[in-house]
Amino acid sequence: MSESADQTAEPAGATLAGNLQAWEESFRIAIDTIPGLAWFGSAEGPVEFLNKQWCEYTGISMDAALGWGWTATIHPDDMSSLETQWRGALEQGAPGELEARVRRSDGEYRWFLFRYAPLLDDTGRVLKWYGANTDIEARKRAEKALLASEQLIRGQVNALKSSLDVLAVESDPDQLVAHILRTLTTQFGAHSASVWRRGPAGDTVGIEFVFEDDHVVPKSDPRFAGIDLVLPMEDIWPWPEVFRSGKPSVIEDIRDVPPFGLRDRLLPLGVVTVLLLPLVVAGRLEGAIGLRFQCRRHFRTEEIELAQSLANQAMLMIRLAELSAQGREAAVAGERNRIARDIHDTLAQGFTGIIIQLEAAEDASRRGLGDEAELHVITARKLARESLSEARRSLRALRPRPLESGGIAHALQAMFEKATEGVALHSDFKVLGEPVELPAEWEENLFRIAQECLTNVLRHAHASRVSGSIGYGPGEVRLEFADDGRGFDPAAKSEGYGLMGMRERVDAMGGQIIVQSTTEGGTTVSIRLPMFSAPGAD
């Protein structure tokens, strides 16, 4: 090559840089004509150019956006993730994509997909980064709606399963109401709940009971003393709105509504927002549930749908409790009449015969007829024994039905099988030693204690396994239960009466009860009854 040619030749790098600069000028013109958002930046990452559509969309000028200025348009919650992913892309020097919310010129944030790729030289070194941003807000909303629908279905299924698990073993309908209200408040993170009913004339609404501190509180509770529990169906009150429209309603801030006694009681509890859900029976609006929250809340459509679904279950439980109460009243009246007939037909007649025989014996004794008097006394003694047998028969008729056949061991075995049938809880019950007959009162006490233990496992422990056993040994009988669920502090103060009632029953039998429980180690209840302290059979 000649000397003149050598003098006019340019370095290869300079030629590449010149070509790249010229190409970028053409690229700037080209991407300014496309409808999307496009950009390119240096090898180190800072942006060197954004098309005019990008600047118009975000409302940020080119000068302000260059370098790292464009990050001012990214949602603050997405910055950390974006920085981490972009740093990884710079290290790897490979194409990729990431998602972040970008602020539009009107202030609204929308989801965008950032796609980027490097321009490499012959050695694989990154020269520039090129990218385009695509609006994916519609896709994100669809994903969010799908997730919300899935959560709604899961919430309904879990709530229904939990209700059925408790329904399988809970004999007290009032406890079923407490359970579904506990599920409802827990599901939505509510502070508490209230149940309202329409007045007989339909022109008022009143509070029926509340669910606070994890248990149902009736309106007769002292905490409501001096408070008017009824509201008129007037437009100035937002509480009856659910009764006027028959649809869920939200009181976003109870501090903004006209004051009245029940509202003023909620303020010290920190309650701010109340979601009211209608309760319908056979097409008639009978009541409403108020979910109370200690912070201002807004509810998506799917959240209200789930809450309404659980409220419908609550209405079912409330109605079941009402019907059960009516049935209990009828059953109590029927049982009272039966006992009265038994007393009249057997005991009263027996006692009358005893009195007659004793009076005859007294008369014979006065007349000096000793043998005749003795015969009357023997007859009276016989009538007394027969009356005692009839009294015992009547008392046995009041025992729990499972104890009528097979004794306590058989009754406990049957209870475990029935209570855990069809629920997600593995159970086993064992009889250890040779069963012996126990006093009727003992058997009933042990049966009720077992009911309480098993109900607590199903209602509170979230256990996967529960086991029980009754053992007969020299001079004692043992009853034990163990689960692997969520335990509790036996020494902590409790509003319930279950554990206290168990202790009272064991004390009445002269026995000992030991309760061991930890939050992660499950619960064990062990009861020991010394047989020598059992009351006599007579």
C-alpha positions as CSV (number, residue, x, y, z in Angstrom):
1,M,0.0,0.0,0.0
2,S,1.4,3.5,-0.9
3,E,2.3,6.1,1.7
4,S,-0.5,8.4,0.6
5,A,-3.0,5.5,1.0
6,D,-1.6,4.8,4.5
7,Q,-2.1,8.5,5.4
8,T,-5.7,8.6,4.3
9,A,-6.7,5.2,5.8
10,E,-9.0,5.3,9.0
11,P,-8.7,3.0,12.0
12,A,-11.3,0.1,11.9
13,G,-12.7,1.2,15.2
14,A,-13.3,4.7,14.0
15,T,-15.0,3.3,10.9
16,L,-17.3,1.2,13.1
17,A,-18.1,4.1,15.4
18,G,-18.9,6.3,12.4
19,N,-21.1,3.6,10.9
20,L,-22.9,3.1,14.2
21,Q,-23.5,6.8,14.6
22,A,-24.9,7.1,11.2
23,W,-27.1,4.0,11.8
24,E,-28.3,5.4,15.0
25,E,-29.4,8.6,13.3
26,S,-31.5,6.5,10.9
27,F,-32.8,4.4,13.8
28,R,-33.9,7.5,15.7
29,I,-35.9,8.7,12.7
30,A,-37.4,5.2,12.3
31,I,-38.5,4.5,15.9
32,D,-40.0,8.0,16.1
33,T,-42.5,6.8,13.5
34,I,-43.6,3.6,15.2
35,P,-46.6,3.6,17.7
36,G,-44.8,1.8,20.4
37,L,-42.3,3.0,23.1
38,A,-38.7,2.4,22.1
39,W,-35.3,3.4,23.4
40,F,-31.5,2.6,23.3
41,G,-28.7,3.1,25.8
42,S,-25.0,2.7,26.3
43,A,-23.2,-0.5,27.1
44,E,-23.2,0.5,30.8
45,G,-27.0,0.9,30.8
46,P,-27.9,4.6,30.9
47,V,-30.4,5.6,28.3
48,E,-29.2,7.7,25.4
49,F,-32.4,8.1,23.4
50,L,-36.2,7.5,23.8
51,N,-38.6,8.0,20.9
52,K,-41.1,10.8,21.0
53,Q,-44.0,8.4,21.8
54,W,-42.2,7.4,25.0
55,C,-41.8,11.0,26.1
56,E,-45.4,11.9,25.1
57,Y,-46.8,8.9,27.0
58,T,-45.0,9.6,30.2
59,G,-45.0,13.4,30.0
60,I,-41.3,13.6,30.7
61,S,-38.9,15.5,28.4
62,M,-36.0,13.9,26.6
63,D,-33.5,15.9,28.5
64,A,-35.0,14.8,31.8
65,A,-35.3,11.2,30.8
66,L,-31.8,10.6,29.5
67,G,-29.3,8.7,31.7
68,W,-31.3,7.3,34.6
69,G,-33.9,10.1,34.7
70,W,-36.5,7.9,33.1
71,T,-36.7,5.8,36.3
72,A,-38.8,8.6,37.8
73,T,-41.7,7.3,35.8
74,I,-41.5,3.8,37.4
75,H,-43.8,2.8,40.2
76,P,-41.8,3.0,43.5
77,D,-42.9,-0.5,44.5
78,D,-41.3,-1.9,41.3
79,M,-38.0,-0.1,41.4
80,S,-36.1,-2.6,43.5
81,S,-37.1,-5.5,41.3
82,L,-36.3,-3.6,38.1
83,E,-32.9,-2.5,39.3
84,T,-32.0,-6.1,40.3
85,Q,-33.1,-7.5,37.0
86,W,-31.4,-4.8,34.9
87,R,-28.2,-5.2,36.8
88,G,-28.3,-9.0,36.0
89,A,-28.9,-8.2,32.3
90,L,-25.8,-5.9,32.2
91,E,-23.6,-8.6,33.7
92,Q,-24.9,-11.3,31.4
93,G,-25.0,-9.3,28.2
94,A,-28.0,-11.3,26.9
95,P,-31.5,-10.4,25.7
96,G,-34.3,-10.5,28.3
97,E,-37.5,-9.0,29.5
98,L,-39.0,-7.6,32.8
99,E,-42.2,-6.1,34.0
100,A,-42.9,-2.8,35.8
101,R,-45.5,-0.2,36.1
102,V,-44.9,3.0,34.2
103,R,-46.6,6.4,35.1
104,R,-48.6,7.8,32.3
105,S,-48.7,11.6,31.7
106,D,-52.1,11.8,33.5
107,G,-50.6,10.2,36.6
108,E,-52.0,6.6,36.2
109,Y,-49.6,3.7,36.4
110,R,-50.0,0.9,33.9
111,W,-48.1,-2.4,33.6
112,F,-45.5,-2.6,30.8
113,L,-43.3,-5.4,29.4
114,F,-39.7,-4.3,28.9
115,R,-38.0,-6.3,26.1
116,Y,-34.2,-5.6,25.6
117,A,-31.3,-6.9,23.6
118,P,-27.6,-6.0,23.3
119,L,-25.7,-5.0,20.1
120,L,-22.4,-6.9,20.2
121,D,-19.1,-6.4,18.2
122,D,-17.1,-9.3,16.7
123,T,-15.6,-10.1,20.1
124,G,-18.9,-10.3,21.9
125,R,-18.5,-7.0,23.7
126,V,-21.7,-5.1,24.3
127,L,-21.8,-1.8,22.3
128,K,-25.4,-0.7,22.9
129,W,-28.7,-1.8,24.4
130,Y,-31.9,-1.6,22.4
131,G,-35.4,-2.1,23.8
132,A,-39.2,-1.6,23.4
133,N,-41.9,-1.4,26.0
134,T,-45.4,-2.9,25.5
135,D,-48.5,-2.1,27.5
136,I,-49.7,-5.3,29.2
137,E,-52.3,-3.7,31.6
138,A,-55.1,-5.7,30.1
139,R,-53.2,-8.9,30.6
140,K,-52.4,-8.0,34.2
141,R,-56.0,-7.2,34.9
142,A,-57.1,-10.5,33.5
143,E,-54.5,-12.4,35.6
144,K,-55.6,-10.4,38.7
145,A,-59.3,-11.3,38.0
146,L,-58.4,-14.9,37.5
147,L,-56.4,-15.0,40.8
148,A,-59.3,-13.3,42.6
149,S,-61.7,-15.8,41.2
150,E,-59.5,-18.6,42.3
151,Q,-59.2,-17.1,45.8
152,L,-63.0,-16.7,45.9
153,I,-63.5,-20.4,45.0
154,R,-60.8,-21.5,47.5
155,G,-62.3,-19.4,50.2
156,Q,-65.8,-20.8,49.6
157,V,-64.5,-24.4,49.5
158,N,-62.4,-23.9,52.7
159,A,-65.2,-22.2,54.5
160,L,-67.7,-24.9,53.5
161,K,-65.3,-27.7,54.4
162,S,-64.6,-26.1,57.8
163,S,-68.3,-25.7,58.4
164,L,-69.1,-29.3,57.5
165,D,-66.2,-30.6,59.7
166,V,-67.7,-28.8,62.7
167,L,-71.3,-29.7,61.8
168,A,-70.3,-33.4,61.8
169,V,-69.5,-33.3,65.6
170,E,-70.9,-30.1,67.1
171,S,-74.1,-30.8,68.9
172,D,-74.8,-27.2,70.0
173,P,-76.2,-25.1,67.1
174,D,-75.2,-21.9,68.9
175,Q,-71.6,-23.0,68.6
176,L,-72.1,-23.5,64.8
177,V,-73.1,-19.9,64.6
178,A,-70.0,-18.9,66.5
179,H,-67.9,-21.0,64.1
180,I,-69.1,-19.5,60.9
181,L,-68.8,-16.0,62.3
182,R,-65.3,-16.8,63.3
183,T,-64.5,-18.0,59.8
184,L,-66.0,-14.9,58.3
185,T,-64.1,-12.5,60.5
186,T,-60.8,-14.4,60.1
187,Q,-61.2,-14.7,56.3
188,F,-61.5,-10.9,55.9
189,G,-59.3,-9.8,58.8
190,A,-62.3,-8.1,60.5
191,H,-62.2,-7.0,64.1
192,S,-65.7,-8.4,64.9
193,A,-69.1,-8.9,63.5
194,S,-72.7,-8.0,64.4
195,V,-76.0,-9.7,63.4
196,W,-79.0,-7.4,62.8
197,R,-82.7,-8.4,62.4
198,R,-85.6,-6.6,60.9
199,G,-88.3,-5.6,63.4
200,P,-91.8,-7.3,63.3
201,A,-93.4,-4.4,61.5
202,G,-90.5,-3.9,59.1
203,D,-90.0,-0.3,60.1
204,T,-87.0,-0.9,62.4
205,V,-83.8,-2.9,62.5
206,G,-82.1,-4.1,65.7
207,I,-79.0,-5.8,66.8
208,E,-79.5,-9.5,67.7
209,F,-76.0,-10.4,68.9
210,V,-72.4,-9.7,68.2
211,F,-69.3,-11.8,67.7
212,E,-66.5,-10.3,69.7
213,D,-63.4,-11.6,71.5
214,D,-63.9,-14.9,69.6
215,H,-67.3,-15.7,71.0
216,V,-71.0,-14.8,70.6
217,V,-72.3,-12.1,72.9
218,P,-76.1,-11.8,73.2
219,K,-77.8,-8.5,73.3
220,S,-78.7,-9.1,77.0
221,D,-75.0,-8.8,77.8
222,P,-74.1,-6.0,80.3
223,R,-71.9,-4.4,77.7
224,F,-75.1,-3.2,75.9
225,A,-76.7,-1.9,79.1
226,G,-78.2,1.5,78.5
227,I,-77.7,1.4,74.8
228,D,-80.7,1.6,72.4
229,L,-80.3,-1.5,70.2
230,V,-83.0,-0.5,67.6
231,L,-82.7,1.9,64.6
232,P,-85.6,3.3,62.6
233,M,-85.7,2.7,58.9
234,E,-84.9,6.3,58.1
235,D,-82.6,7.7,55.4
236,I,-80.4,9.5,57.9
237,W,-79.1,6.2,59.1
238,P,-76.7,4.3,56.8
239,W,-77.0,1.0,58.9
240,P,-80.5,0.1,57.5
241,E,-79.4,0.7,53.9
242,V,-78.9,-3.0,53.4
243,F,-82.5,-3.6,54.5
244,R,-83.8,-0.9,52.1
245,S,-81.9,-2.2,49.1
246,G,-81.4,-5.9,49.8
247,K,-77.8,-5.6,48.6
248,P,-74.5,-5.4,50.4
249,S,-73.5,-1.9,51.5
250,V,-70.4,-0.3,52.9
251,I,-70.1,2.4,55.6
252,E,-66.5,3.5,54.8
253,D,-66.1,5.6,57.9
254,I,-68.6,5.4,60.8
255,R,-67.2,8.7,62.2
256,D,-68.9,10.5,59.3
257,V,-72.5,9.2,60.1
258,P,-75.0,10.6,62.6
259,P,-74.1,9.5,66.2
260,F,-76.2,6.9,68.1
261,G,-75.5,4.5,70.9
262,L,-74.2,1.5,69.0
263,R,-71.9,3.6,66.8
264,D,-70.5,5.4,69.8
265,R,-69.7,2.0,71.4
266,L,-67.6,1.0,68.3
267,L,-65.5,4.1,68.3
268,P,-63.4,3.2,71.4
269,L,-62.9,-0.2,69.8
270,G,-61.1,1.4,66.9
271,V,-63.8,0.3,64.3
272,V,-63.8,2.5,61.2
273,T,-65.4,0.6,58.3
274,V,-68.5,-1.7,58.3
275,L,-69.5,-4.0,55.5
276,L,-73.2,-5.0,55.8
277,L,-74.3,-8.2,54.1
278,P,-78.0,-9.2,53.7
279,L,-79.4,-12.4,55.2
280,V,-82.2,-13.9,53.2
281,V,-84.5,-16.8,54.2
282,A,-86.9,-18.2,51.6
283,G,-86.6,-15.1,49.5
284,R,-87.4,-12.7,52.4
285,L,-84.8,-10.3,53.8
286,E,-84.6,-11.2,57.5
287,G,-81.4,-9.7,58.7
288,A,-77.9,-8.6,58.0
289,I,-74.3,-9.2,59.2
290,G,-72.0,-6.3,59.8
291,L,-68.3,-7.0,59.4
292,R,-66.3,-4.4,61.4
293,F,-62.8,-3.3,60.4
294,Q,-60.3,-1.2,62.4
295,C,-59.0,0.5,59.2
296,R,-60.6,2.1,56.2
297,R,-61.4,-0.6,53.7
298,H,-62.5,-0.9,50.1
299,F,-63.9,-4.1,48.7
300,R,-63.5,-5.7,45.3
301,T,-66.6,-7.3,43.7
302,E,-65.2,-10.8,44.3
303,E,-64.5,-10.1,48.0
304,I,-68.1,-9.0,48.5
305,E,-69.3,-12.2,46.7
306,L,-67.2,-14.4,49.0
307,A,-68.4,-12.5,52.1
308,Q,-72.0,-12.9,50.9
309,S,-71.5,-16.6,50.4
310,L,-70.2,-17.0,54.0
311,A,-73.1,-14.8,55.2
312,N,-75.5,-17.2,53.6
313,Q,-73.9,-20.0,55.5
314,A,-74.2,-17.9,58.7
315,M,-77.9,-17.4,58.0
316,L,-78.3,-21.2,57.6
317,M,-76.5,-21.8,61.0
318,I,-78.6,-19.1,62.7
319,R,-81.8,-20.6,61.4
320,L,-80.7,-24.0,62.5
321,A,-80.0,-22.7,66.0
322,E,-83.5,-21.1,66.1
323,L,-85.2,-24.3,64.9
324,S,-83.1,-26.3,67.4
325,A,-84.1,-24.1,70.2
326,Q,-87.7,-24.6,69.3
327,G,-87.2,-28.3,69.1
328,R,-85.4,-28.3,72.4
329,E,-88.3,-26.5,74.0
330,A,-90.7,-29.0,72.6
331,A,-88.4,-31.9,73.6
332,V,-88.0,-30.5,77.1
333,A,-91.7,-30.2,77.5
334,G,-92.3,-33.7,76.2
335,E,-89.6,-35.1,78.5
336,R,-91.0,-33.2,81.4
337,N,-94.4,-34.7,80.7
338,R,-93.0,-38.2,80.4
339,I,-91.2,-37.9,83.7
340,A,-94.4,-36.6,85.3
341,R,-96.3,-39.6,84.0
342,D,-93.6,-41.9,85.3
343,I,-93.7,-40.3,88.7
344,H,-97.5,-40.5,88.7
345,D,-97.8,-44.0,87.4
346,T,-95.0,-45.6,89.4
347,L,-93.3,-43.6,92.1
348,A,-96.3,-41.7,93.4
349,Q,-98.4,-44.9,93.5
350,G,-95.5,-46.7,95.1
351,F,-95.1,-44.1,97.8
352,T,-98.9,-44.0,98.4
353,G,-98.8,-47.8,98.9
354,I,-95.9,-47.4,101.4
355,I,-97.8,-44.8,103.4
356,I,-100.9,-47.0,103.5
357,Q,-98.9,-50.0,104.7
358,L,-97.1,-48.0,107.4
359,E,-100.4,-46.5,108.6
360,A,-101.8,-50.0,108.8
361,A,-98.8,-51.2,110.7
362,E,-99.2,-48.3,113.1
363,D,-102.9,-49.1,113.6
364,A,-102.1,-52.9,114.2
365,S,-99.4,-52.0,116.6
366,R,-101.8,-49.8,118.6
367,R,-104.2,-52.7,118.8
368,G,-101.5,-55.0,120.0
369,L,-101.3,-57.0,116.8
370,G,-97.5,-57.3,116.5
371,D,-97.4,-60.0,113.8
372,E,-99.9,-58.1,111.6
373,A,-97.9,-54.9,112.1
374,E,-94.7,-56.7,111.1
375,L,-96.3,-58.0,107.9
376,H,-97.4,-54.4,107.0
377,V,-93.8,-53.2,107.5
378,I,-92.4,-56.0,105.4
379,T,-94.8,-55.0,102.6
380,A,-93.9,-51.3,102.9
381,R,-90.2,-52.3,102.7
382,K,-90.9,-54.3,99.5
383,L,-92.8,-51.4,97.9
384,A,-89.9,-49.0,98.8
385,R,-87.4,-51.3,97.0
386,E,-89.6,-51.5,93.9
387,S,-90.0,-47.7,93.9
388,L,-86.2,-47.2,94.2
389,S,-85.8,-49.5,91.2
390,E,-88.3,-47.4,89.2
391,A,-86.5,-44.2,90.1
392,R,-83.2,-45.6,88.9
393,R,-84.9,-46.7,85.7
394,S,-86.2,-43.2,85.1
395,L,-82.7,-41.8,85.7
396,R,-81.1,-44.2,83.3
397,A,-83.5,-43.0,80.6
398,L,-81.9,-39.6,80.9
399,R,-78.4,-40.9,80.1
400,P,-76.8,-40.1,76.7
401,R,-78.1,-42.6,74.2
402,P,-74.7,-44.0,73.1
403,L,-74.3,-45.3,76.7
404,E,-77.5,-47.3,76.6
405,S,-75.8,-50.2,74.8
406,G,-72.3,-51.5,75.4
407,G,-71.1,-49.1,78.1
408,I,-68.5,-46.3,78.0
409,A,-65.8,-48.1,76.0
410,H,-68.2,-48.9,73.2
411,A,-69.7,-45.4,73.3
412,L,-66.3,-43.7,72.9
413,Q,-65.3,-46.0,70.1
414,A,-68.5,-45.2,68.2
415,M,-68.1,-41.5,68.9
416,F,-64.5,-41.4,67.4
417,E,-65.6,-43.3,64.3
418,K,-68.7,-41.1,63.7
419,A,-67.1,-37.7,64.5
420,T,-64.2,-38.2,62.1
421,E,-65.9,-40.0,59.3
422,G,-65.5,-38.0,56.1
423,V,-63.3,-35.3,57.5
424,A,-59.6,-34.6,56.9
425,L,-58.6,-36.0,60.3
426,H,-57.1,-39.4,61.0
427,S,-58.2,-40.9,64.3
428,D,-57.9,-44.1,66.3
429,F,-59.3,-45.2,69.7
430,K,-58.1,-48.1,71.8
431,V,-59.5,-50.0,74.8
432,L,-56.7,-51.2,77.1
433,G,-57.3,-53.9,79.7
434,E,-60.5,-55.7,80.6
435,P,-63.4,-53.3,80.7
436,V,-65.3,-53.1,84.0
437,E,-68.7,-51.6,84.8
438,L,-68.5,-48.1,86.0
439,P,-71.1,-46.1,87.9
440,A,-73.6,-44.5,85.5
441,E,-72.6,-41.0,86.6
442,W,-69.0,-41.7,85.9
443,E,-69.8,-43.0,82.4
444,E,-71.8,-39.9,81.6
445,N,-69.0,-37.6,82.8
446,L,-66.4,-39.5,80.8
447,F,-68.5,-39.4,77.7
448,R,-69.1,-35.6,78.0
449,I,-65.4,-35.0,78.6
450,A,-64.5,-37.0,75.5
451,Q,-67.1,-35.0,73.5
452,E,-65.5,-31.7,74.6
453,C,-62.0,-32.9,73.8
454,L,-62.9,-34.2,70.3
455,T,-64.9,-31.0,69.5
456,N,-62.0,-28.8,70.5
457,V,-59.7,-30.8,68.2
458,L,-62.0,-30.4,65.2
459,R,-62.9,-26.8,65.9
460,H,-59.6,-25.2,67.0
461,A,-56.6,-27.5,66.6
462,H,-56.3,-27.9,62.8
463,A,-54.8,-31.3,63.6
464,S,-54.1,-34.1,61.1
465,R,-54.3,-36.9,63.7
466,V,-56.1,-37.5,67.0
467,S,-55.9,-40.6,69.2
468,G,-57.8,-41.7,72.3
469,S,-57.8,-44.5,74.7
470,I,-59.5,-45.8,77.8
471,G,-57.5,-48.1,80.0
472,Y,-58.6,-50.4,82.9
473,G,-55.9,-51.2,85.4
474,P,-55.5,-52.3,89.0
475,G,-57.5,-49.9,91.1
476,E,-57.9,-47.2,88.4
477,V,-59.3,-46.2,85.0
478,R,-57.5,-43.9,82.6
479,L,-58.8,-41.8,79.8
480,E,-56.4,-40.1,77.4
481,F,-56.6,-38.0,74.3
482,A,-53.7,-36.6,72.1
483,D,-53.6,-34.6,68.9
484,D,-50.8,-33.1,66.7
485,G,-52.5,-29.8,66.0
486,R,-52.2,-26.2,67.1
487,G,-52.0,-26.1,70.9
488,F,-52.8,-23.5,73.5
489,D,-51.7,-22.2,76.9
490,P,-53.7,-24.2,79.5
491,A,-52.8,-21.6,82.1
492,A,-54.1,-18.6,80.1
493,K,-57.5,-17.1,80.9
494,S,-60.2,-18.3,78.7
495,E,-63.7,-17.0,78.1
496,G,-65.0,-20.5,77.4
497,Y,-66.2,-23.1,79.9
498,G,-65.1,-26.3,78.3
499,L,-61.8,-26.9,80.1
500,M,-63.3,-25.7,83.4
501,G,-66.3,-28.0,83.0
502,M,-63.9,-31.0,82.3
503,R,-62.0,-30.2,85.6
504,E,-65.3,-30.0,87.5
505,R,-66.5,-33.3,86.2
506,V,-63.1,-35.0,87.1
507,D,-63.1,-33.4,90.6
508,A,-66.6,-34.7,91.2
509,M,-65.3,-38.2,90.5
510,G,-62.4,-37.8,92.9
511,G,-59.9,-38.0,90.0
512,Q,-57.0,-36.1,88.4
513,I,-56.8,-34.3,85.1
514,I,-53.5,-33.2,83.4
515,V,-53.6,-31.0,80.3
516,Q,-50.3,-30.6,78.4
517,S,-50.2,-28.3,75.3
518,T,-47.8,-26.3,73.2
519,T,-48.4,-24.1,70.2
520,E,-46.5,-26.5,67.9
521,G,-46.6,-29.8,69.8
522,G,-50.3,-30.5,70.0
523,T,-52.3,-31.2,73.1
524,T,-52.6,-34.2,75.5
525,V,-55.4,-34.6,78.0
526,S,-54.9,-37.4,80.6
527,I,-57.5,-38.3,83.2
528,R,-57.0,-40.8,86.1
529,L,-59.8,-42.1,88.3
530,P,-59.0,-44.2,91.3
531,M,-61.6,-47.0,91.4
532,F,-61.7,-47.3,95.1
533,S,-63.4,-43.8,95.3
534,A,-66.2,-44.9,93.0
535,P,-69.6,-44.5,94.6
536,G,-71.5,-47.7,95.4
537,A,-73.9,-49.3,93.0
538,D,-76.8,-48.7,95.4
